[in-house]
Amino acid sequence: MRYARDVAIVAFAQTDTLRRTDELSEVEMVMPVLHDVLRQTGLRTSDIGFTCSGSSDYLAGRAFSFTMALDGVGAWPPIPESHVEMDGAWALYEAWVKILTGEADTALVYAYGKSSPGEVRDVLTRQLDPYYVAPLWPDSVALAALQAQALIDAGAADEPALAAVADRSRTDASDNPHAQLKGSVPSGDYIVRPLRTGDCPPIGDGAAAVILASGDRARELCERPAWIRGMDHRIEAHSLGVRDLTDSPSTRLAAEHAGAFERPVDTAELHAPFSSQEVVLRRTLKLNDSVRVNPSGGALAANPVMAAGLIRLGEAAARIHRGESDRALAHATSGPCLQQNLVAVLEGES
Amino acid sequence: MSKAATSKECVAVVGIGQTKHVAARRDVSIAGLVREAARRALDDAHLTWADIDAVVIGKAPDFFEGLMMPELYLADALGAVGKPMLRVHTAGSVGGSTALVASNLVASRVHGTVLTLAFEKQSESNAMWGLSLPIPFQQPLLAGAGGFFAPHVRAYMRRTGAPDTVGSLVAYKDRRNALKNPYAHLHEHDITLEKVQASPMLWDPIRYSETCPSSDGACAMILTDRAGAARSPRPPAWMHGGAMRSEPTMFAGKDFVSPQAGKDCAADVYRQAGIADPRREIDAVEMYVPFSWYEPMWLENLGFAAEGEGWKLTESGVTELDGDLPVNPSGGVLSTNPIGASGMIRFAEAALQVRGLAGEHQVEGARKALGHAYGGGAQFFSMWLVGAEPPTT
């Protein structure tokens, strides 16, 4: 569709993703990336038109956890600001819409998640239907294993193919200084059949930040802005029993509305925490071998929950900033077995 | 303001639905509760699920129900499958913020018609527990919200010299207004001023009857563009301005009695709506008053009274349902508090007033109304101003 204004990602920063960050509060984790994107653009907090963040109280283990992170932003004088209890990719969406209304020309978006204080596999079970499913505590790996097995049963993948996805991701991550798991990583034992350790994401803590700007403001702030040509997100039914787990219709719909199928992309940053999910997404998005998929290593190399989706948008944008991509697709997911998906198409000025 | 701002699409409220708010809705699941409100909003707008392009949902912390990111589980119940669904969380202001995020989808022309909904089913868990978890990095919010806000009420009284009877007047008024609102939680038919004043002291100077209840409930609205409003069979409420402002929880310069973020937020809304004199130009106010003393405090913060004068408006009856600036004709948060929904109820009740559909608690001739919400340590603010006529600019 035709949007009211051109909006671009003009700066991106992320922390290293680490298994534990006991010595850091969430505020301390977020501060460096906020300072980094502000430094890249030369903007000060008071120059930002809108601020939006994504995080989850359940990871933090306390209610209203985002209020403390806001103190780190330095919201004084008071700022127009909002928060989604979702991955930061959706905070970026909210900020993008805000700029489209014309009420802001720039936006600061950040997201963070510390998985280390709890057991993230257990924590994520609290996302499930609270009356019928959550009391059984089916964890995120077990649900992903159902999806992987469905894929294998459908003949769309086999275990060696999944291992190859994981291997390629972590090999690519060798060039990513922020990645948690990189290089030659053994497939390991089964965690939940057919998924082995290597098919699953590392558990880690991390934060990311992005700055958006409209039109000429974006050109002033960035040599080669990553223009958002389209962005959309869709959700599917919650119950796994009514979904075809080998397909991702919400991703396809989001991609259609974002204009992803209008012309081929050269890069795709897919938020696929499990190797099997990359297979599903590649099929859905019709990505052939000419597309560079997850050059950052993707979520199999670093998966800070609540920031990993925003990082996909940031990594795709950064490749455009560096001139390594002209048209990139970025994807974020939320919920069990790819329930909710966001797709953005980013382009460098041709 | 940039040039593009003038080409924003108009936003209209064409459907409103609430549940009957009660202490515990044991007859429905969370999904059943939200669907009830959404269904009523669709009925009000004469629309079906298929007419909705996107869903924006809000609630206060996930710990209040013990359910992480409930929008995932609620997608089916809200007809969101195959649609975009956003989940907003800005503490107590969330109901208002959620409506504003939804309004931006329409204003930006990304979507034509949006369902927005906020809820809390407090009976599923325990809000006091949800706010008092021991955590490694910060002190827990001790003794619930009342313990946090009582010292700021005391500071207001000291600063303005307000007599200590003002708080009970607000509670008495709001509980009487609630009797006229079929959706309100507390219906205290035998309420008297003496009963309010004789109720136990909880957090000095806040008495039991000057605090909000814990409610189960949901509120939904259908927001649409100019074309959608033209098709609406019932009168729409038009959005004339909306804004959010946040400031840090704790810093040396913070004024907890009248936070700067609240003043700035109101000023932004009035600028957008072309309001020069809020006291004269606004006909009804739905204000977030969880503890009675916040009415006089916010009257000043929102520019309806000069600093130190808010309590005089309350005391003289100006804010009564038949006064010339009715505040919380619905009975307000003091009578109904499904926390995450409370802000949206304020926004929705303001819209009901200008649509002329507020029933027994209708303010006669209300043409412009303000909906207000705040949250966190009085640090997050969201407000909108709605009118019976479309904005002229």
HADDOCK unambig.tbl for C-alpha pairs under 7 A between the chains (distance, minus, plus):
assign (segid A and resid 25 and name CA) (segid B and resid 137 and name CA) 6.44 0.50 0.50
assign (segid A and resid 57 and name CA) (segid B and resid 62 and name CA) 6.91 0.50 0.50
assign (segid A and resid 58 and name CA) (segid B and resid 68 and name CA) 6.38 0.50 0.50
assign (segid A and resid 61 and name CA) (segid B and resid 135 and name CA) 6.94 0.50 0.50
assign (segid A and resid 62 and name CA) (segid B and resid 133 and name CA) 5.96 0.50 0.50
assign (segid A and resid 62 and name CA) (segid B and resid 135 and name CA) 6.68 0.50 0.50
assign (segid A and resid 63 and name CA) (segid B and resid 61 and name CA) 5.47 0.50 0.50
assign (segid A and resid 63 and name CA) (segid B and resid 63 and name CA) 6.39 0.50 0.50
assign (segid A and resid 63 and name CA) (segid B and resid 130 and name CA) 6.35 0.50 0.50
assign (segid A and resid 63 and name CA) (segid B and resid 131 and name CA) 5.83 0.50 0.50
assign (segid A and resid 64 and name CA) (segid B and resid 61 and name CA) 6.27 0.50 0.50
assign (segid A and resid 64 and name CA) (segid B and resid 91 and name CA) 6.34 0.50 0.50
assign (segid A and resid 67 and name CA) (segid B and resid 249 and name CA) 6.92 0.50 0.50
assign (segid A and resid 70 and name CA) (segid B and resid 248 and name CA) 6.24 0.50 0.50
assign (segid A and resid 71 and name CA) (segid B and resid 248 and name CA) 4.69 0.50 0.50
assign (segid A and resid 71 and name CA) (segid B and resid 249 and name CA) 6.52 0.50 0.50
assign (segid A and resid 75 and name CA) (segid B and resid 246 and name CA) 6.76 0.50 0.50
assign (segid A and resid 75 and name CA) (segid B and resid 247 and name CA) 4.95 0.50 0.50
assign (segid A and resid 75 and name CA) (segid B and resid 248 and name CA) 5.66 0.50 0.50
assign (segid A and resid 76 and name CA) (segid B and resid 247 and name CA) 5.98 0.50 0.50
assign (segid A and resid 78 and name CA) (segid B and resid 245 and name CA) 6.00 0.50 0.50
assign (segid A and resid 78 and name CA) (segid B and resid 246 and name CA) 5.31 0.50 0.50
assign (segid A and resid 78 and name CA) (segid B and resid 247 and name CA) 4.67 0.50 0.50
assign (segid A and resid 78 and name CA) (segid B and resid 260 and name CA) 6.89 0.50 0.50
assign (segid A and resid 78 and name CA) (segid B and resid 261 and name CA) 5.15 0.50 0.50
assign (segid A and resid 79 and name CA) (segid B and resid 245 and name CA) 5.27 0.50 0.50
assign (segid A and resid 79 and name CA) (segid B and resid 246 and name CA) 5.35 0.50 0.50
assign (segid A and resid 79 and name CA) (segid B and resid 247 and name CA) 6.62 0.50 0.50
assign (segid A and resid 80 and name CA) (segid B and resid 244 and name CA) 5.32 0.50 0.50
assign (segid A and resid 80 and name CA) (segid B and resid 245 and name CA) 4.49 0.50 0.50
assign (segid A and resid 80 and name CA) (segid B and resid 246 and name CA) 6.23 0.50 0.50
assign (segid A and resid 81 and name CA) (segid B and resid 244 and name CA) 6.42 0.50 0.50
assign (segid A and resid 81 and name CA) (segid B and resid 245 and name CA) 5.99 0.50 0.50
assign (segid A and resid 81 and name CA) (segid B and resid 246 and name CA) 5.90 0.50 0.50
assign (segid A and resid 82 and name CA) (segid B and resid 90 and name CA) 6.43 0.50 0.50
assign (segid A and resid 83 and name CA) (segid B and resid 88 and name CA) 6.02 0.50 0.50
assign (segid A and resid 83 and name CA) (segid B and resid 89 and name CA) 5.60 0.50 0.50
assign (segid A and resid 83 and name CA) (segid B and resid 90 and name CA) 5.84 0.50 0.50
assign (segid A and resid 84 and name CA) (segid B and resid 87 and name CA) 5.63 0.50 0.50
assign (segid A and resid 84 and name CA) (segid B and resid 88 and name CA) 4.37 0.50 0.50
assign (segid A and resid 84 and name CA) (segid B and resid 89 and name CA) 5.36 0.50 0.50
assign (segid A and resid 85 and name CA) (segid B and resid 69 and name CA) 6.70 0.50 0.50
assign (segid A and resid 85 and name CA) (segid B and resid 87 and name CA) 6.00 0.50 0.50
assign (segid A and resid 85 and name CA) (segid B and resid 88 and name CA) 6.02 0.50 0.50
assign (segid A and resid 85 and name CA) (segid B and resid 89 and name CA) 5.69 0.50 0.50
assign (segid A and resid 86 and name CA) (segid B and resid 87 and name CA) 6.83 0.50 0.50
assign (segid A and resid 97 and name CA) (segid B and resid 104 and name CA) 6.60 0.50 0.50
assign (segid A and resid 97 and name CA) (segid B and resid 105 and name CA) 6.48 0.50 0.50
assign (segid A and resid 97 and name CA) (segid B and resid 108 and name CA) 6.44 0.50 0.50
assign (segid A and resid 98 and name CA) (segid B and resid 104 and name CA) 6.33 0.50 0.50
assign (segid A and resid 100 and name CA) (segid B and resid 108 and name CA) 5.36 0.50 0.50
assign (segid A and resid 101 and name CA) (segid B and resid 5 and name CA) 6.16 0.50 0.50
assign (segid A and resid 101 and name CA) (segid B and resid 8 and name CA) 5.89 0.50 0.50
assign (segid A and resid 101 and name CA) (segid B and resid 104 and name CA) 6.58 0.50 0.50
assign (segid A and resid 101 and name CA) (segid B and resid 107 and name CA) 5.89 0.50 0.50
assign (segid A and resid 101 and name CA) (segid B and resid 108 and name CA) 4.34 0.50 0.50
assign (segid A and resid 102 and name CA) (segid B and resid 2 and name CA) 6.29 0.50 0.50
assign (segid A and resid 102 and name CA) (segid B and resid 4 and name CA) 4.96 0.50 0.50
assign (segid A and resid 102 and name CA) (segid B and resid 5 and name CA) 4.13 0.50 0.50
assign (segid A and resid 103 and name CA) (segid B and resid 1 and name CA) 6.86 0.50 0.50
assign (segid A and resid 103 and name CA) (segid B and resid 5 and name CA) 5.88 0.50 0.50
assign (segid A and resid 126 and name CA) (segid B and resid 67 and name CA) 5.46 0.50 0.50
assign (segid A and resid 126 and name CA) (segid B and resid 68 and name CA) 5.18 0.50 0.50
assign (segid A and resid 127 and name CA) (segid B and resid 67 and name CA) 6.08 0.50 0.50
assign (segid A and resid 127 and name CA) (segid B and resid 68 and name CA) 4.60 0.50 0.50
assign (segid A and resid 127 and name CA) (segid B and resid 69 and name CA) 5.85 0.50 0.50
assign (segid A and resid 127 and name CA) (segid B and resid 70 and name CA) 6.44 0.50 0.50
assign (segid A and resid 128 and name CA) (segid B and resid 73 and name CA) 6.23 0.50 0.50
assign (segid A and resid 129 and name CA) (segid B and resid 73 and name CA) 5.45 0.50 0.50
assign (segid A and resid 130 and name CA) (segid B and resid 67 and name CA) 6.73 0.50 0.50
assign (segid A and resid 233 and name CA) (segid B and resid 84 and name CA) 5.19 0.50 0.50
assign (segid A and resid 234 and name CA) (segid B and resid 82 and name CA) 5.61 0.50 0.50
assign (segid A and resid 234 and name CA) (segid B and resid 83 and name CA) 4.87 0.50 0.50
assign (segid A and resid 234 and name CA) (segid B and resid 84 and name CA) 4.28 0.50 0.50
assign (segid A and resid 234 and name CA) (segid B and resid 85 and name CA) 6.68 0.50 0.50
assign (segid A and resid 235 and name CA) (segid B and resid 80 and name CA) 6.85 0.50 0.50
assign (segid A and resid 235 and name CA) (segid B and resid 81 and name CA) 5.51 0.50 0.50
assign (segid A and resid 235 and name CA) (segid B and resid 82 and name CA) 5.53 0.50 0.50
assign (segid A and resid 235 and name CA) (segid B and resid 83 and name CA) 5.86 0.50 0.50
assign (segid A and resid 235 and name CA) (segid B and resid 84 and name CA) 6.07 0.50 0.50
assign (segid A and resid 235 and name CA) (segid B and resid 85 and name CA) 6.52 0.50 0.50
assign (segid A and resid 236 and name CA) (segid B and resid 81 and name CA) 4.68 0.50 0.50
assign (segid A and resid 236 and name CA) (segid B and resid 82 and name CA) 5.72 0.50 0.50
assign (segid A and resid 237 and name CA) (segid B and resid 75 and name CA) 6.18 0.50 0.50
assign (segid A and resid 237 and name CA) (segid B and resid 76 and name CA) 5.47 0.50 0.50
assign (segid A and resid 237 and name CA) (segid B and resid 81 and name CA) 5.53 0.50 0.50
assign (segid A and resid 238 and name CA) (segid B and resid 72 and name CA) 6.12 0.50 0.50
assign (segid A and resid 238 and name CA) (segid B and resid 73 and name CA) 5.38 0.50 0.50
assign (segid A and resid 238 and name CA) (segid B and resid 75 and name CA) 6.70 0.50 0.50
assign (segid A and resid 238 and name CA) (segid B and resid 76 and name CA) 6.79 0.50 0.50
assign (segid A and resid 250 and name CA) (segid B and resid 82 and name CA) 6.12 0.50 0.50
assign (segid A and resid 335 and name CA) (segid B and resid 72 and name CA) 6.32 0.50 0.50
